[in-house]
Structure formats: C-alpha cells, structure tokens
C-alpha cells in the first residue's frame, strides 16, 4: 500500500507549527552548497577532495562517488596514520579562507520563526547565515556545541526563547583541540 503524498492539509499543519515555533530544523551537509568551477558542490565534498591531496590518499582505492567518510575511513585503515592529523587538516582547510554563505542556509536563516537550529556539521556556516540574515553580519547568534572534552553545553530551556537564535552543533564545533566529529 502506497503512503499518501504530502497534502495541502499537511502543509497547513506544518506552517501552523512553524508559526507556533514548534519546529526545529536539523541542518546537515546537504545544505552546504557552494559554487565550484561553474557548478555546485557541498563543503564536505570539497573537504573530501582536499583531504585526499593533503593526506596523500590513493584515489583509486575509493569508490567513484567517494565522500568525506570514505576518505577518512581509508586514511584510518593504515595503523601508521594518526587520527589527529584528520582534525588538523580539516581545521586547516576550513580556516584557510572565508567560505561564502550557501544559498540554502541564507533562505533557512531568513525564516524568523525558527529560533533553534540543530546542526550535524562542525563548520560555522549556519551561524554565519543567521548572523548575516538577522543581524547584518554581527556575531549575535548563540552557538552551542556538544563536547566530549569540556563542560557540556546544552540547548536552552523554553523560557529562553526570547534570546537570540541558537545553533546547537550536535557533533561538536571546529576547534583547535579536535573535539568534534568528522
């Protein structure tokens, strides 16, 4: 039996929930779309390609449509390779230049009925998009991140909804200690 498609009623209900601030967007790497040689790619595809070069990984050992997980997994298969090198290289790549704000994030950030966002990426592009869309580029978005190594930062309680928009980075945030998941 086929499931019914998303109906007009479903859309009305979703929009009502957004209006009531009952929806929390979960943002992944798919929204991190960037221009690339006349086309588009994601930040994480760019990271995979750059890591391939920086870590001297044999591309022939990867599937044709490899991604960041494939590259990191192959790198870690060699016991001589240091896992910390992955964090150092990812941090070096992400901090080596200023990344443009992806269009999908700009559009999402412009929806002012979203106050809390959960990010499953380690970059700051969602925070950047919110600062641009809502604060003219000023660093006013609250950024919280899961951390294994330090005090856990938790999502604020409902009573704190009047504050600035908040991004909670579920897998940590890019930092010098490598306290984030690649």
C-alpha positions as CSV (number, residue, x, y, z in Angstrom):
1,X,0.0,0.0,0.0
2,X,1.4,3.4,-1.0
3,X,1.6,6.1,1.6
4,X,-0.4,9.3,0.7
5,X,1.6,12.2,-0.5
6,X,2.1,15.4,1.4
7,X,-1.2,17.1,1.1
8,X,-2.5,20.7,1.4
9,X,-3.6,19.9,4.9
10,X,-0.1,18.6,5.8
11,X,1.3,21.9,4.5
12,X,-1.2,23.9,6.6
13,X,-0.3,21.9,9.7
14,X,3.4,22.3,9.1
15,X,3.1,26.1,8.6
16,X,0.9,26.4,11.7
17,X,3.6,24.5,13.7
18,X,6.3,26.8,12.3
19,X,4.2,29.9,13.2
20,X,3.9,28.5,16.8
21,X,7.7,28.0,16.9
22,X,7.3,24.2,17.3
23,X,9.6,23.2,14.5
24,X,13.4,22.8,14.9
25,X,15.3,22.5,11.7
26,X,18.0,19.8,11.7
27,X,20.7,21.0,9.2
28,X,23.2,18.7,7.5
29,X,25.9,18.9,5.0
30,X,23.4,18.7,2.1
31,X,22.5,22.4,2.6
32,X,26.2,23.5,2.5
33,X,26.1,24.0,-1.3
34,X,28.9,26.1,-2.7
35,X,29.9,27.2,-6.2
36,X,32.6,25.0,-7.8
37,X,34.1,25.5,-11.2
38,X,30.9,26.8,-12.8
39,X,28.8,24.2,-11.0
40,X,27.9,23.4,-7.4
41,X,29.3,21.1,-4.8
42,X,29.0,20.8,-1.0
43,X,31.6,21.9,1.5
44,X,32.0,18.3,2.6
45,X,32.7,17.2,-0.9
46,X,35.4,19.9,-1.2
47,X,36.8,18.8,2.2
48,X,37.0,15.2,0.9
49,X,38.8,16.2,-2.2
50,X,41.3,18.5,-0.3
51,X,42.0,15.8,2.3
52,X,42.7,13.3,-0.5
53,X,45.5,15.5,-1.6
54,X,46.8,16.7,1.8
55,X,46.9,13.2,3.2
56,X,48.3,11.5,0.0
57,X,45.5,9.1,-0.2
58,X,45.3,6.9,-3.3
59,X,42.1,8.0,-5.1
60,X,42.0,4.6,-6.9
61,X,41.2,2.9,-3.6
62,X,38.0,4.9,-3.2
63,X,34.6,4.4,-4.9
64,X,33.8,6.8,-7.8
65,X,31.4,8.8,-5.8
66,X,33.5,9.0,-2.7
67,X,32.7,11.3,0.2
68,X,34.3,12.5,3.4
69,X,33.5,9.3,5.3
70,X,35.2,7.2,2.6
71,X,38.3,9.3,2.7
72,X,38.6,9.4,6.4
73,X,37.9,5.6,6.7
74,X,40.5,4.8,4.1
75,X,43.0,7.0,5.9
76,X,42.4,5.4,9.2
77,X,42.8,1.8,7.9
78,X,46.5,2.3,7.9
79,X,47.7,1.9,11.5
80,X,50.7,4.2,10.8
81,X,48.3,7.2,10.2
82,X,47.4,9.4,13.1
83,X,43.7,10.2,13.7
84,X,44.7,13.7,15.0
85,X,46.1,14.5,11.5
86,X,42.5,14.4,10.2
87,X,41.4,17.1,12.7
88,X,44.5,19.2,12.0
89,X,43.9,19.0,8.2
90,X,40.1,19.6,8.4
91,X,40.7,22.6,10.7
92,X,43.4,24.0,8.3
93,X,41.1,23.6,5.3
94,X,38.1,25.2,7.0
95,X,40.1,28.1,8.5
96,X,42.3,28.8,5.4
97,X,39.7,31.0,3.7
98,X,36.4,32.6,4.3
99,X,33.6,30.5,2.9
100,X,30.6,32.1,1.2
101,X,27.3,31.6,2.9
102,X,25.4,28.8,1.0
103,X,22.2,29.9,-0.6
104,X,20.1,27.2,1.1
105,X,21.3,28.4,4.5
106,X,20.6,32.0,3.7
107,X,17.0,31.0,2.9
108,X,16.6,29.0,6.0
109,X,18.1,31.7,8.2
110,X,15.6,34.2,6.8
111,X,12.7,32.3,8.3
112,X,12.4,34.2,11.6
113,X,10.0,31.7,13.2
114,X,12.9,29.4,13.7
115,X,14.8,30.2,16.9
116,X,16.6,26.9,17.5
117,X,18.6,25.0,14.9
118,X,20.4,21.7,15.3
119,X,23.4,21.3,13.1
120,X,25.0,17.9,12.4
121,X,28.1,19.6,10.8
122,X,31.2,21.0,12.5
123,X,31.5,24.2,10.5
124,X,30.1,27.6,11.4
125,X,28.2,28.3,8.1
126,X,24.8,28.1,9.7
127,X,25.8,30.6,12.4
128,X,27.3,32.8,9.6
129,X,24.0,32.7,7.7
130,X,21.9,33.6,10.8
131,X,24.3,36.5,11.6
132,X,24.0,37.8,8.0
133,X,20.3,37.4,7.7
134,X,19.2,38.6,11.1
135,X,22.0,40.8,12.4
136,X,23.6,42.5,9.4
137,X,26.7,40.3,9.9
138,X,27.2,41.0,13.6
139,X,28.1,37.9,15.7
140,X,24.8,37.8,17.6
141,X,23.8,34.1,17.1
142,X,24.2,31.9,20.2
143,X,26.4,28.9,19.3
144,X,26.4,25.8,21.5
145,X,28.3,22.6,20.7
146,X,28.5,19.1,22.1
147,X,31.8,18.5,23.7
148,X,33.4,15.3,25.0
149,X,36.4,17.1,26.5
150,X,34.8,20.0,28.3
151,X,31.7,21.2,30.0
152,X,28.6,20.1,28.1
153,X,26.7,23.0,26.5
154,X,23.0,22.2,26.5
155,X,20.2,23.7,24.5
156,X,18.4,26.5,26.5
157,X,15.1,25.8,28.1
158,X,11.8,27.0,26.5
159,X,11.8,30.1,28.8
160,X,14.9,31.4,27.0
161,X,13.1,31.7,23.6
162,X,13.2,35.5,23.7
163,X,17.0,35.3,23.3
164,X,18.9,35.3,20.0
165,X,18.6,32.4,17.6
166,X,20.6,29.4,18.8
167,X,22.6,26.9,16.8
168,X,23.4,23.6,18.6
169,X,26.1,21.6,16.9
170,X,25.3,18.0,17.8
171,X,28.7,16.6,16.7
172,X,30.8,19.5,18.1
173,X,32.2,22.6,16.5
174,X,35.5,23.0,14.7
175,X,38.2,23.9,17.3
176,X,41.9,23.5,18.0
177,X,41.5,20.6,20.3
178,X,39.8,18.3,17.8
179,X,36.7,17.9,20.0
180,X,34.4,17.4,17.0
181,X,33.3,14.5,14.8
182,X,34.5,14.5,11.2
